[in-house]
Amino acid sequence: MTAQPAGAQARVPSPRAARGGAGIRPLASAAGIAALLALAPLAALAWIAASGDASTLTHVAVNVLPDALRQTGVLLLGVGLLAGAIGVGAAWLVTAYSFPGRAVVSAALSLPLAVPTYIAAYVYVELLDPLGPVQTAVRALFGFRSRADYWFPEIRSMPGAIVVLSFVLYPYVYMTVRALFAMQSANLLEVGRTLGARPLELFRRVALPMARPALALGLSLALLETLNDVGATEYLGVRTLTVSIYTTWVNRGSLPGAAQIALVMLAVVAVVMTVEVRARGHRRFGASVKRPRPSAPLRLRGWRAAAALSVCAVPAALGFAVPAGFLAREAIARWSRRGFDAEFLSRLEATIALAALATLIVVLLGALTASAGRLWRTRRMSLLVRAASIGYAIPGTVLAVGYLWPLAAIDNAIANAARWAFGSSPGLLLTGSGAALVIAYAARFMGIAVGGLESGFARISTHIDDAARTLGRRPAQLLREIHAPLARPALFSAALLVFVDVMKELPASLLLRPLNMDTLATALYADAARGAFEDGALSALAIVAVGLAPVLAMIRLSGSQARPPEAVALEAEQE
């Protein structure tokens, strides 16, 4: 053994010291940029709202907000009740019972996530309108001569909007609750059965209370998507806060009025998030430290099996199969009549380019932010990471209104500087190009990347970080050489989810896109608005097809996690 000089050990940088050293500053700066992307439009909103005069505020408070708040509240209540009932009921059936076709419907129940709400609304209006195929068949079957001879539910109404949105958004509840049901211990259910609890009582008094945190999370996601929607609610005749923001800005030309409504909408979002946190945190449940024995599903036969299969198949059919089948038929029919649409290709290229650029920015900034939060565990950094993630809870219309003023101010400053220096203006570099859209997309979906990568990084032992630091690796090298390779699945999943969400995003795209640029979503919105939805069927089908990729990946992952080997063995023994 060779003797070491005194103090040699002190020259090795300690992990705790490295967290606050200069090497962390580039990562901290990236986290600050990501937080600024989410917080800047909120500050701008307050400034724009305050710039309105008293008449604008009075008009919004008297003529817009009361009805918009009422309709938004009714829509949220209706979607929460119906989507929650569908999601919880289907999750309980596929986890607690075994019946023919269960494996198929268990996977199919998640497929409506691939269908944007506005596409589902367009499809069902085409199907259920007086001139649509359903009412045409009703008149032919019963011999009715006109619409006045019979009663048919109106799809363009509040009940119609609740039903359409619920059958598209229930998978948020279904997937979260199903995962928790699958992890519940068989001992709890068996104790309930020995005490004489019937199946319905067992579900109500044992399984459902245990699933309360998952139910609160799933419902909050569904309600946030409902708040963010503008295409479906406007098309179905429901004047929500989101629709009011859009019409106040676009139709009435009042940006301060739109900002004032947006601030009210942020308050509604805060209420939804607060209710969700309290619903999950009010009660806590514990489990044994040992791995719980999974519950074997009870086998159903005869009419009970048929009823369970039907109950699970109907939401999957109405939420995915009907819209996807109708879109495929319309796209094929239009192609056979008019041939290939060259404009579709240009819109597809623009959409893919915007989605790819936004995904690259979001994943890079998200990786840097998540890595900074892992390596520098301070309260300030934790606040920056959380601030960077709040964009996903902010509706796209709110972000668009908040970004318009600061981006326009930057454009004007650049133009004035160019005129002073070169005698000519370069035009609107941000608001006149796709840059404004990319910035809004980055702010909106940064939370997906940060949250996904934080989960991926959490699976990497901190001892690896400590060992790398003792070998002289700086934080940026840790991310590039260790964190990113080991968290590659999380990086890929985050990139895929962001890419798909950008492709189908509508509210911010409608408000911030340049006049000479259309995405698939905005072109489809325009076709539906002028009563020519069949012209946009191919765009809608492309959006749904791309959206299938992450849904199928989630189905595969949830299936492998929800079916542990012990459950399969127990079910085989029972059969």
C-alpha positions as CSV (number, residue, x, y, z in Angstrom):
1,M,0.0,0.0,0.0
2,T,1.2,3.5,-0.8
3,A,0.7,6.3,1.6
4,Q,-1.6,9.2,0.5
5,P,-0.7,12.8,1.4
6,A,-2.8,14.4,4.1
7,G,-5.8,16.0,2.7
8,A,-5.9,14.1,-0.6
9,Q,-9.4,12.8,0.2
10,A,-10.6,16.4,0.5
11,R,-9.7,17.2,-3.1
12,V,-12.4,14.8,-4.3
13,P,-15.6,16.8,-5.0
14,S,-18.4,15.8,-2.7
15,P,-21.8,15.1,-4.3
16,R,-23.5,17.7,-2.1
17,A,-20.9,20.3,-3.1
18,A,-21.3,19.5,-6.7
19,R,-25.0,20.2,-6.6
20,G,-24.4,23.8,-6.0
21,G,-21.3,24.3,-8.0
22,A,-20.7,26.2,-11.3
23,G,-21.4,23.0,-13.3
24,I,-25.1,23.1,-12.4
25,R,-25.6,26.6,-13.7
26,P,-26.3,25.7,-17.4
27,L,-29.0,23.2,-16.2
28,A,-30.4,25.7,-13.8
29,S,-30.6,28.3,-16.6
30,A,-32.5,25.8,-18.8
31,A,-34.9,25.2,-15.9
32,G,-35.4,29.0,-15.6
33,I,-36.1,29.3,-19.3
34,A,-38.7,26.5,-19.1
35,A,-40.3,28.2,-16.1
36,L,-40.3,31.5,-17.9
37,L,-42.1,30.0,-20.9
38,A,-45.0,29.0,-18.6
39,L,-45.1,32.1,-16.4
40,A,-44.5,34.8,-19.0
41,P,-48.0,34.5,-20.6
42,L,-49.7,34.6,-17.2
43,A,-48.0,37.8,-16.3
44,A,-48.8,39.2,-19.7
45,L,-52.5,38.2,-19.2
46,A,-52.7,40.3,-16.0
47,W,-51.1,43.3,-17.8
48,I,-53.5,43.0,-20.8
49,A,-56.5,42.5,-18.6
50,A,-55.6,45.6,-16.6
51,S,-55.2,47.7,-19.8
52,G,-58.9,47.4,-20.7
53,D,-61.2,50.3,-19.9
54,A,-64.1,50.2,-17.5
55,S,-66.6,49.6,-20.4
56,T,-64.8,46.5,-21.4
57,L,-64.7,45.1,-17.9
58,T,-68.4,45.9,-17.4
59,H,-69.4,44.3,-20.7
60,V,-67.5,41.1,-19.8
61,A,-68.8,41.0,-16.3
62,V,-72.4,41.5,-17.2
63,N,-72.9,40.0,-20.7
64,V,-70.3,37.3,-21.0
65,L,-69.1,35.8,-17.7
66,P,-72.4,34.8,-16.1
67,D,-73.6,32.6,-19.0
68,A,-70.1,31.3,-19.8
69,L,-69.5,30.3,-16.1
70,R,-72.9,28.6,-15.9
71,Q,-72.4,26.6,-19.1
72,T,-68.8,25.7,-18.2
73,G,-70.0,24.5,-14.7
74,V,-72.8,22.4,-16.1
75,L,-70.5,20.9,-18.7
76,L,-67.8,20.1,-16.2
77,L,-70.4,18.5,-13.8
78,G,-71.9,16.5,-16.6
79,V,-68.6,15.2,-18.0
80,G,-67.3,14.5,-14.5
81,L,-70.3,12.4,-13.6
82,L,-70.7,10.5,-16.9
83,A,-67.0,10.0,-17.7
84,G,-66.4,9.0,-14.1
85,A,-69.2,6.4,-14.1
86,I,-68.1,4.9,-17.5
87,G,-64.4,4.8,-16.5
88,V,-64.9,3.4,-13.0
89,G,-67.6,0.9,-14.1
90,A,-65.5,-0.5,-17.0
91,A,-62.4,-0.7,-14.9
92,W,-64.2,-2.7,-12.2
93,L,-65.7,-5.1,-14.7
94,V,-62.4,-5.9,-16.5
95,T,-60.4,-6.3,-13.3
96,A,-62.9,-8.0,-11.0
97,Y,-64.6,-10.4,-13.5
98,S,-63.6,-12.8,-16.2
99,F,-65.8,-13.2,-19.3
100,P,-65.3,-14.0,-23.0
101,G,-63.8,-11.1,-24.9
102,R,-62.5,-9.4,-21.7
103,A,-58.9,-9.1,-23.0
104,V,-60.1,-7.4,-26.2
105,V,-62.4,-4.9,-24.6
106,S,-59.9,-4.2,-21.8
107,A,-57.5,-2.9,-24.4
108,A,-60.2,-1.3,-26.7
109,L,-61.5,0.8,-23.8
110,S,-58.3,3.0,-24.0
111,L,-58.5,3.7,-27.7
112,P,-60.8,6.8,-27.5
113,L,-57.7,8.7,-26.2
114,A,-56.6,8.7,-29.9
115,V,-59.7,10.7,-31.0
116,P,-59.6,14.5,-30.3
117,T,-62.8,15.8,-28.8
118,Y,-63.4,18.2,-31.8
119,I,-63.2,15.3,-34.3
120,A,-65.7,13.2,-32.3
121,A,-68.0,16.2,-32.2
122,Y,-67.7,16.7,-36.0
123,V,-68.4,13.0,-36.7
124,Y,-71.5,12.8,-34.4
125,V,-73.0,15.9,-35.9
126,E,-72.6,14.4,-39.3
127,L,-74.2,11.2,-38.2
128,L,-77.0,12.5,-36.1
129,D,-78.1,15.7,-37.9
130,P,-81.5,15.7,-39.6
131,L,-79.8,15.1,-43.0
132,G,-77.4,12.5,-41.5
133,P,-77.6,8.8,-42.1
134,V,-79.2,7.9,-38.7
135,Q,-82.2,10.2,-39.0
136,T,-82.5,9.5,-42.7
137,A,-82.8,5.8,-41.8
138,V,-85.3,6.6,-39.1
139,R,-87.6,8.4,-41.5
140,A,-87.3,5.7,-44.1
141,L,-88.0,2.9,-41.6
142,F,-91.1,4.5,-40.0
143,G,-92.4,6.4,-43.0
144,F,-91.9,9.9,-41.5
145,R,-92.0,12.6,-44.1
146,S,-90.2,15.4,-42.3
147,R,-88.3,16.2,-39.1
148,A,-91.5,17.6,-37.5
149,D,-93.2,14.2,-37.5
150,Y,-91.0,12.6,-34.9
151,W,-88.7,13.5,-31.9
152,F,-85.0,12.9,-32.0
153,P,-82.4,14.1,-29.4
154,E,-80.5,17.2,-30.5
155,I,-76.8,16.6,-30.7
156,R,-76.0,20.4,-30.8
157,S,-76.9,21.0,-27.2
158,M,-75.5,20.8,-23.7
159,P,-76.6,17.1,-23.2
160,G,-75.1,16.3,-26.6
161,A,-71.8,17.9,-25.7
162,I,-71.7,16.1,-22.3
163,V,-72.2,12.7,-24.0
164,V,-69.7,13.3,-26.8
165,L,-67.0,14.6,-24.5
166,S,-67.6,11.9,-21.9
167,F,-67.2,9.0,-24.4
168,V,-63.9,10.4,-25.6
169,L,-62.4,11.5,-22.2
170,Y,-63.5,8.6,-20.0
171,P,-60.2,6.6,-20.7
172,Y,-58.4,9.1,-18.3
173,V,-60.5,7.7,-15.5
174,Y,-60.5,4.2,-16.8
175,M,-56.8,3.8,-17.1
176,T,-55.9,5.3,-13.7
177,V,-58.6,3.5,-11.8
178,R,-58.0,0.1,-13.6
179,A,-54.3,0.3,-12.6
180,L,-55.2,0.7,-9.0
181,F,-57.9,-2.0,-9.0
182,A,-55.4,-4.4,-10.5
183,M,-53.0,-3.7,-7.6
184,Q,-55.5,-4.2,-4.8
185,S,-54.8,-7.2,-2.5
186,A,-57.1,-10.2,-2.7
187,N,-57.2,-10.3,1.1
188,L,-59.3,-7.1,1.3
189,L,-61.9,-8.4,-1.1
190,E,-62.0,-11.9,0.5
191,V,-62.6,-10.4,3.9
192,G,-65.5,-8.4,2.6
193,R,-67.0,-11.5,1.0
194,T,-66.7,-13.5,4.2
195,L,-68.5,-10.8,6.0
196,G,-71.4,-11.2,3.6
197,A,-70.8,-8.3,1.3
198,R,-72.5,-8.7,-2.1
199,P,-70.6,-7.8,-5.3
200,L,-72.1,-4.3,-5.6
201,E,-71.6,-3.6,-1.9
202,L,-68.0,-4.9,-2.1
203,F,-67.4,-2.5,-5.0
204,R,-69.0,0.5,-3.2
205,R,-67.5,0.0,0.3
206,V,-64.1,-1.6,-0.4
207,A,-62.8,-1.2,-3.9
208,L,-64.1,2.3,-4.7
209,P,-62.8,4.0,-1.5
210,M,-59.4,2.4,-2.2
211,A,-59.4,3.8,-5.7
212,R,-60.2,7.3,-4.7
213,P,-56.8,8.8,-5.4
214,A,-56.8,7.3,-8.9
215,L,-60.3,8.5,-9.5
216,A,-59.5,12.0,-8.5
217,L,-56.5,12.1,-10.8
218,G,-58.4,10.7,-13.8
219,L,-61.3,13.0,-13.3
220,S,-59.0,16.1,-13.0
221,L,-57.3,15.2,-16.3
222,A,-60.7,14.7,-18.1
223,L,-62.0,18.0,-16.7
224,L,-58.9,19.9,-17.7
225,E,-59.3,18.5,-21.3
226,T,-62.9,19.7,-21.2
227,L,-61.8,23.2,-20.2
228,N,-59.2,23.2,-22.9
229,D,-61.6,22.2,-25.6
230,V,-62.8,24.9,-28.1
231,G,-63.7,23.0,-31.3
232,A,-66.2,20.5,-29.9
233,T,-68.0,22.9,-27.5
234,E,-68.3,25.7,-30.1
235,Y,-69.5,23.2,-32.8
236,L,-72.1,21.7,-30.4
237,G,-73.5,25.1,-29.4
238,V,-72.1,25.3,-25.8
239,R,-70.6,28.7,-24.9
240,T,-67.9,27.8,-22.4
241,L,-65.2,30.1,-21.1
242,T,-62.8,28.9,-23.7
243,V,-65.3,29.6,-26.5
244,S,-66.0,33.1,-25.0
245,I,-62.2,33.8,-25.0
246,Y,-62.0,32.9,-28.7
247,T,-65.1,34.8,-29.8
248,T,-64.2,37.9,-27.7
249,W,-60.8,38.1,-29.3
250,V,-61.5,37.0,-32.9
251,N,-65.0,38.2,-33.5
252,R,-65.1,41.3,-31.3
253,G,-61.5,42.3,-31.6
254,S,-61.2,42.9,-27.8
255,L,-57.9,41.5,-26.5
256,P,-58.3,43.0,-23.0
257,G,-61.8,41.4,-22.8
258,A,-60.4,38.0,-23.8
259,A,-57.6,38.4,-21.2
260,Q,-60.2,39.1,-18.5
261,I,-62.1,36.0,-19.3
262,A,-58.9,34.0,-19.4
263,L,-58.1,35.1,-15.9
264,V,-61.4,33.8,-14.7
265,M,-60.7,30.6,-16.5
266,L,-57.4,30.3,-14.7
267,A,-59.3,30.6,-11.5
268,V,-61.6,27.7,-12.6
269,V,-58.5,25.6,-13.4
270,A,-57.1,26.4,-10.0
271,V,-60.3,25.2,-8.4
272,V,-60.2,21.9,-10.3
273,M,-56.6,21.3,-9.3
274,T,-57.3,22.2,-5.7
275,V,-60.3,19.8,-5.5
276,E,-58.2,17.0,-7.1
277,V,-55.3,17.5,-4.6
278,R,-57.7,17.5,-1.6
279,A,-59.6,14.5,-2.9
280,R,-56.4,12.5,-3.1
281,G,-54.8,13.8,0.1
282,H,-57.8,13.7,2.5
283,R,-57.6,10.0,3.0
284,R,-54.6,7.7,3.0
285,F,-54.5,4.0,2.7
286,G,-51.6,1.6,3.6
287,A,-50.7,-1.8,2.3
288,S,-48.5,-4.6,3.6
289,V,-44.8,-4.2,2.9
290,K,-45.0,-7.7,1.4
291,R,-46.1,-8.0,-2.2
292,P,-50.0,-8.3,-2.0
293,R,-51.6,-11.4,-3.4
294,P,-53.5,-10.3,-6.5
295,S,-57.2,-11.0,-6.7
296,A,-58.4,-13.6,-9.2
297,P,-61.3,-12.3,-11.3
298,L,-64.6,-14.1,-10.8
299,R,-65.8,-15.9,-13.9
300,L,-69.1,-14.8,-15.4
301,R,-71.2,-17.1,-17.7
302,G,-74.4,-16.8,-19.7
303,W,-76.3,-13.6,-19.8
304,R,-74.1,-12.0,-17.1
305,A,-71.0,-12.5,-19.3
306,A,-72.9,-11.0,-22.3
307,A,-74.0,-8.0,-20.3
308,A,-70.5,-7.3,-19.0
309,L,-69.1,-7.6,-22.5
310,S,-71.8,-5.2,-23.8
311,V,-71.3,-2.7,-21.1
312,C,-67.5,-2.6,-21.9
313,A,-67.9,-2.7,-25.6
314,V,-70.3,0.2,-26.0
315,P,-68.0,3.0,-24.7
316,A,-65.1,1.7,-26.9
317,A,-67.4,1.6,-29.9
318,L,-68.9,5.0,-29.4
319,G,-65.6,6.6,-28.4
320,F,-63.3,5.1,-31.1
321,A,-64.8,2.6,-33.5
322,V,-67.7,4.8,-34.8
323,P,-65.6,7.9,-35.3
324,A,-62.7,6.0,-36.9
325,G,-64.9,4.0,-39.1
326,F,-66.9,7.0,-40.3
327,L,-63.7,9.0,-41.0
328,A,-62.2,6.1,-43.0
329,R,-65.4,5.8,-45.1
330,E,-65.5,9.5,-45.7
331,A,-61.9,9.7,-46.6
332,I,-62.2,6.8,-49.1
333,A,-65.3,8.3,-50.6
334,R,-63.8,11.7,-51.1
335,W,-60.6,10.3,-52.6
336,S,-62.6,8.2,-55.1
337,R,-64.6,11.3,-56.2
338,R,-61.8,14.0,-56.3
339,G,-58.6,12.1,-56.2
340,F,-55.6,13.0,-54.1
341,D,-55.7,16.4,-52.4
342,A,-52.4,18.3,-52.8
343,E,-53.3,20.8,-50.0
344,F,-53.5,17.9,-47.6
345,L,-49.8,17.1,-48.2
346,S,-48.7,20.7,-47.6
347,R,-50.8,20.8,-44.3
348,L,-49.3,17.5,-43.3
349,E,-45.8,18.7,-43.9
350,A,-46.4,21.9,-42.0
351,T,-48.0,20.0,-39.0
352,I,-45.1,17.5,-38.9
353,A,-42.5,20.2,-39.1
354,L,-44.1,22.2,-36.3
355,A,-44.6,19.1,-34.1
356,A,-41.0,17.9,-34.7
357,L,-39.4,21.3,-33.8
358,A,-41.6,21.7,-30.8
359,T,-40.9,18.1,-29.6
360,L,-37.1,18.7,-30.0
361,I,-37.3,21.9,-27.9
362,V,-39.6,20.4,-25.3
363,V,-37.6,17.2,-24.8
364,L,-34.2,19.1,-24.6
365,L,-35.5,21.7,-22.2
366,G,-37.4,19.0,-20.2
367,A,-34.3,16.8,-19.9
368,L,-32.2,19.7,-18.7
369,T,-34.9,20.8,-16.2
370,A,-35.5,17.4,-14.8
371,S,-31.8,16.8,-14.5
372,A,-31.3,20.1,-12.7
373,G,-34.1,19.2,-10.3
374,R,-32.4,15.8,-9.6
375,L,-28.9,17.2,-9.1
376,W,-29.7,20.4,-7.2
377,R,-32.2,19.6,-4.5
378,T,-33.1,23.0,-3.2
379,R,-36.4,24.7,-2.7
380,R,-35.7,27.3,-5.4
381,M,-35.0,24.6,-8.0
382,S,-38.0,22.6,-7.0
383,L,-40.2,25.7,-7.5
384,L,-38.6,26.2,-11.0
385,V,-39.3,22.6,-12.0
386,R,-42.9,22.8,-10.8
387,A,-43.4,26.2,-12.6
388,A,-42.0,24.7,-15.8
389,S,-44.7,22.0,-15.6
390,I,-47.8,24.1,-15.0
391,G,-48.3,24.8,-18.7
392,Y,-50.2,21.5,-19.3
393,A,-52.9,22.7,-16.8
394,I,-53.3,26.0,-18.7
395,P,-55.8,25.9,-21.6
396,G,-54.4,26.6,-25.0
397,T,-56.6,29.6,-25.5
398,V,-55.3,31.2,-22.3
399,L,-51.6,30.6,-23.4
400,A,-52.3,32.1,-26.8
401,V,-53.9,35.3,-25.4
402,G,-51.0,35.6,-22.9
403,Y,-48.3,35.2,-25.6
404,L,-49.7,37.5,-28.2
405,W,-48.7,40.8,-26.5
406,P,-45.1,39.9,-25.5
407,L,-44.4,38.2,-28.9
408,A,-45.8,41.2,-30.8
409,A,-43.7,43.5,-28.6
410,I,-40.5,41.6,-29.5
411,D,-41.5,41.7,-33.2
412,N,-41.9,45.4,-33.0
413,A,-38.7,45.9,-31.2
414,I,-36.8,43.9,-33.8
415,A,-38.5,45.7,-36.7
416,N,-37.7,49.2,-35.2
417,A,-34.0,48.2,-34.6
418,A,-33.7,46.9,-38.1
419,R,-35.2,50.1,-39.6
420,W,-32.8,52.2,-37.5
421,A,-29.7,50.1,-38.5
422,F,-30.5,48.9,-42.0
423,G,-33.3,51.1,-43.2
424,S,-35.7,48.2,-43.7
425,S,-37.9,45.9,-41.6
426,P,-37.6,42.0,-41.6
427,G,-41.3,41.7,-40.9
428,L,-43.0,39.8,-38.1
429,L,-40.4,37.2,-37.2
430,L,-42.4,35.5,-34.4
431,T,-46.1,36.2,-34.9
432,G,-45.8,36.1,-38.7
433,S,-44.2,32.7,-38.8
434,G,-44.6,29.4,-37.0
435,A,-42.3,30.5,-34.2
436,A,-45.1,31.8,-32.0
437,L,-46.8,28.4,-32.4
438,V,-43.7,26.5,-31.4
439,I,-43.2,28.7,-28.3
440,A,-46.8,28.1,-27.2
441,Y,-46.5,24.4,-27.9
442,A,-43.3,24.3,-25.8
443,A,-45.0,26.0,-22.9
444,R,-48.2,23.9,-23.1
445,F,-46.5,20.5,-23.2
446,M,-43.3,21.0,-21.2
447,G,-45.0,19.3,-18.2
448,I,-45.2,16.0,-20.2
449,A,-41.5,16.0,-20.8
450,V,-40.5,17.1,-17.3
451,G,-42.9,14.7,-15.5
452,G,-41.9,11.7,-17.8
453,L,-38.2,12.3,-17.5
454,E,-38.4,12.8,-13.7
455,S,-40.0,9.4,-13.5
456,G,-37.3,7.9,-15.7
457,F,-34.4,9.6,-13.8
458,A,-35.9,8.4,-10.5
459,R,-35.2,4.8,-11.5
460,I,-31.4,5.6,-11.8
461,S,-29.6,5.2,-8.5
462,T,-28.1,8.3,-7.0
463,H,-25.0,6.3,-6.2
464,I,-24.2,6.3,-9.9
465,D,-24.3,10.1,-9.8
466,D,-22.0,10.2,-6.8
467,A,-19.5,7.7,-8.4
468,A,-19.4,9.7,-11.6
469,R,-18.8,13.0,-9.7
470,T,-15.8,11.4,-7.9
471,L,-14.4,10.7,-11.3
472,G,-14.7,14.3,-12.3
473,R,-17.9,14.3,-14.3
474,R,-19.7,17.6,-14.4
475,P,-23.6,17.8,-14.3
476,A,-23.9,18.3,-18.1
477,Q,-21.7,15.2,-18.7
478,L,-23.8,13.3,-16.2
479,L,-26.9,14.0,-18.3
480,R,-25.3,13.3,-21.6
481,E,-23.3,10.2,-20.6
482,I,-25.4,8.6,-17.9
483,H,-28.9,9.9,-17.4
484,A,-30.0,10.2,-21.0
485,P,-28.8,6.7,-22.1
486,L,-30.3,5.0,-19.0
487,A,-33.6,6.9,-19.3
488,R,-33.9,6.4,-23.1
489,P,-37.4,4.7,-22.8
490,A,-38.7,7.7,-20.8
491,L,-37.1,10.1,-23.4
492,F,-38.8,8.3,-26.2
493,S,-42.2,8.1,-24.5
494,A,-42.1,11.8,-23.7
495,A,-41.1,12.7,-27.3
496,L,-43.9,10.5,-28.7
497,L,-46.6,12.0,-26.4
498,V,-45.5,15.6,-27.1
499,F,-45.4,15.0,-30.9
500,V,-48.9,13.5,-30.9
501,D,-50.3,16.2,-28.7
502,V,-48.9,19.0,-30.9
503,M,-50.3,17.4,-34.0
504,K,-53.8,17.4,-32.7
505,E,-53.7,20.7,-30.7
506,L,-56.3,23.2,-31.8
507,P,-57.0,26.1,-29.5
508,A,-53.6,27.7,-29.5
509,S,-53.1,26.9,-33.2
510,L,-56.3,28.7,-34.1
511,L,-55.2,31.9,-32.4
512,L,-51.5,32.1,-33.1
513,R,-51.0,30.6,-36.5
514,P,-50.0,32.9,-39.4
515,L,-52.6,33.7,-42.0
516,N,-50.7,31.7,-44.7
517,M,-50.3,28.5,-42.6
518,D,-52.7,25.8,-41.8
519,T,-52.2,22.7,-39.7
520,L,-54.3,19.6,-40.0
521,A,-56.3,20.6,-37.0
522,T,-57.0,24.2,-38.1
523,A,-57.8,23.1,-41.7
524,L,-60.3,20.5,-40.3
525,Y,-61.8,23.2,-38.1
526,A,-62.3,25.5,-41.1
527,D,-63.9,22.7,-43.2
528,A,-66.3,21.8,-40.4
529,A,-67.2,25.5,-39.8
530,R,-68.2,26.0,-43.4
531,G,-70.3,22.8,-43.4
532,A,-67.9,20.7,-45.5
533,F,-66.5,18.2,-43.0
534,E,-66.1,15.6,-45.7
535,D,-63.3,17.7,-47.1
536,G,-61.3,17.4,-43.9
537,A,-62.0,13.7,-43.3
538,L,-58.5,12.7,-44.5
539,S,-56.9,15.3,-42.1
540,A,-59.0,14.0,-39.3
541,L,-58.1,10.4,-40.1
542,A,-54.4,11.3,-40.1
543,I,-54.7,12.9,-36.7
544,V,-56.5,9.8,-35.3
545,A,-54.0,7.4,-36.9
546,V,-51.0,9.3,-35.4
547,G,-52.7,9.4,-32.0
548,L,-53.0,5.6,-31.9
549,A,-49.2,5.2,-31.5
550,P,-48.9,6.4,-27.9
551,V,-52.2,4.8,-26.9
552,L,-51.2,1.4,-28.2
553,A,-47.9,1.8,-26.3
554,M,-49.7,2.7,-23.1
555,I,-52.1,-0.3,-23.6
556,R,-49.1,-2.7,-23.9
557,L,-47.4,-1.2,-20.9
558,S,-50.5,-1.2,-18.7
559,G,-51.3,-4.7,-19.8
560,S,-47.9,-6.0,-18.7
561,Q,-48.1,-4.2,-15.4
562,A,-51.7,-5.0,-14.6
563,R,-51.4,-8.7,-15.1
564,P,-48.7,-10.1,-12.8
565,P,-47.9,-13.8,-13.1
566,E,-49.7,-14.6,-9.8
567,A,-53.0,-13.3,-11.2
568,V,-52.6,-15.4,-14.3
569,A,-51.9,-18.5,-12.3
570,L,-54.8,-17.9,-9.9
571,E,-57.2,-17.4,-12.8
572,A,-56.0,-20.6,-14.5
573,E,-56.5,-22.6,-11.3
574,Q,-60.0,-21.3,-11.0
575,E,-60.9,-22.3,-14.5
